[in-house]
Amino acid sequence: MGAARRVLNTLLAAFLWVNAQHAFVSGALTSELQSKIAKANQKGPYLGLVIPNSFELDPLLQNPSYTPSDTIIDFAGRRFRFGAIGDKRVVLVMTAQSMINAAITTQLLLSFFSVEGVVHYGIAGNANPSLHIGDVAIPHYWAHLALWTWQRYGQGPNDSLPLDNGGLTRKVEYLKFADFTSNASADSTFDNLLNNIWYQPEEILPIDGIPEERQHAFWVPVDSKYYHIARKLEGLKLDACVNSTTCLSTTPKVVLVDRGTSASIYLDNAAYRAFIYNKFHVSPVDMESASVALICLQQRVPFIAIRALSDLAGGGSAESNEVDTFLSLAATNSVKVVIEFVKLLSLHSKRWSM
């Protein structure tokens, strides 16, 4: 494994040198930046921590378990911070919200730096009525729920989709907008010009596949070893209070769940929340995790996502959308779980190498 990593680093250095000759002209990758990247990689490999926003990043930077190094590399609008959690070397990068930002940032991380695995964390909305604000959910699978085929009015579930033989499918699930028509009596028939949307799997081009030969992925599993380690986090004590006067009515817990979903949509609608829970049995819903999962799948890099629940998406009788109140609590709990996960991963890595 060590020899393979050294070969990979050599190839990466050569790749950077060749591309730097062109990029230097446009200022995208100067010789100074190229040198800093190569120097940082000599101390790798690192565990990559991919973080959506500053309110999720800052609690980690301030945590005493995180030790920053002097190495900070700014590139393509991103800041790559190097340091350690315990004795595990890490590189931190903030993505900004949305699927496309998270995907671009993750690809930059894996393309330019020596990374052995990726941990993605942050806050999320909750679609699972059995979970509560403050809980930290760790899904086994992730899917992108905003890649759709929107069916024309008048067609239904038995009609073929356009490009039915070119990658589009009716095998996943669909949403019929008319099912959510307001003020319609139960015994009446009604319709909606928006008709149906069909959920589609992503097309991926794995690095170990044939170039331009598309594969498809809908539910992307996290790394099996990482998920096994995460089971040991159940029972970890989490914060329940924002301050002395604002506390949750339940005790937060770490929960391993089956599925999470992402889309570049802030979900604050109870009807859609209930629909995706009933159709897909999902728990956390966010705007980034599935894109990180898909990039890691294509690059064959181990991955896991850890999401603290900040609100019940769309609100409810007991827990309305209280993200503004409990955002900091959820972010802190997500960092607590990430810190412990990295420490456990470090212990297991030592055992695996023995």
Stockholm file with secondary structure:
# STOCKHOLM 1.0

chainA/1-354         MGAARRVLNTLLAAFLWVNAQHAFVSGALTSELQSKIAKANQKGPYLGLVIPNSFELDPLLQNPSYTPSDTIIDFAGRRFRFGAIGDKRVVLVMTAQSMINAAITTQLLLSFFSVEGVVHYGIAGNANPSLHIGDVAIPHYWAHLALWTWQRYGQGPNDSLPLDNGGLTRKVEYLKFADFTSNASADSTFDNLLNNIWYQPEEILPIDGIPEERQHAFWVPVDSKYYHIARKLEGLKLDACVNSTTCLSTTPKVVLVDRGTSASIYLDNAAYRAFIYNKFHVSPVDMESASVALICLQQRVPFIAIRALSDLAGGGSAESNEVDTFLSLAATNSVKVVIEFVKLLSLHSKRWSM
#=GR chainA/1-354 SS CHHHHHHHHHHHHHHHHHHHHHHHHHTSSCHHHHHHHHHHHHTCCEEEEEESCHHHHHHHHTCTTEEEEEEEEEETTEEEEEEEETTEEEEEEECCSSHHHHHHHHHHHHHHSCEEEEEEEEEEEECCTTCCTTCEEEEEEEEECCCEEECCTTCCTTSCCTTTTTTCCSSSCEEEGGGGCTTCCTTSCCCCTTCEEEECCEEECCTTSCTTCCEEESSEECCHHHHHHHGGGTTCCCCCBSSSSCBCSSCCCEEEEEEEEECSSCCCCHHHHHHHHHHHCCCEEESSHHHHHHHHHHHTCCEEEEEEEEEETTCCSSCCCCHHHHHHHHHHHHHHHHHHHHHHHHHHHHHHHC
#=GC SS_cons         CHHHHHHHHHHHHHHHHHHHHHHHHHTSSCHHHHHHHHHHHHTCCEEEEEESCHHHHHHHHTCTTEEEEEEEEEETTEEEEEEEETTEEEEEEECCSSHHHHHHHHHHHHHHSCEEEEEEEEEEEECCTTCCTTCEEEEEEEEECCCEEECCTTCCTTSCCTTTTTTCCSSSCEEEGGGGCTTCCTTSCCCCTTCEEEECCEEECCTTSCTTCCEEESSEECCHHHHHHHGGGTTCCCCCBSSSSCBCSSCCCEEEEEEEEECSSCCCCHHHHHHHHHHHCCCEEESSHHHHHHHHHHHTCCEEEEEEEEEETTCCSSCCCCHHHHHHHHHHHHHHHHHHHHHHHHHHHHHHHC
//
